[in-house]
Amino acid sequence: MPSLKKMAAGDENMKEDVLGQFEQLVLTAVLSLGEDAYGPKIHEKVIELAEREVSIGSVYITLDRLEDKGHLASKPGRPPQWGGQARRYYRLRAAGQRALRQAFETSRRLQQTAEPMWEFKT
């Protein structure tokens, strides 16, 4: 078992990989959409996963932040025939997969700890 001192030192390195709930939603949406992961589709999927309305602006801000953190990569698609901007397609990078897996494992531990206690509450 690592000492508290070593764990605290390790927290500094792990801090960047800890995902917020909305970041988890966005990464899961990108993962589930595969090669079809671009802004409006990601937005639709996040709404479906969250079961609530979210602004498309918050999705784009989160996509940018996750790309800056190294969790996502993006590339422009082909320009549309009718003009306008090309779609930007996103994919999870290895760091994003690791961070998402870590978040899921933490959630699973929390659920396993709390669930037995809920059964006895009225």
Number of C-alpha atoms within 10 A of each C-alpha: 4 7 8 9 9 9 12 12 11 11 13 9 10 12 9 10 18 15 18 9 11 15 18 19 23 23 27 19 22 26 19 13 16 13 11 14 22 22 19 13 14 27 24 15 20 26 18 14 13 13 9 8 11 15 10 16 11 12 21 17 11 17 23 16 14 19 18 11 14 15 22 21 17 16 12 12 12 10 12 10 7 6 7 8 11 13 16 14 18 24 21 22 14 12 14 24 16 14 19 23 13 15 18 14 12 12 12 12 11 11 11 11 11 11 10 10 9 9 8 7 6 4
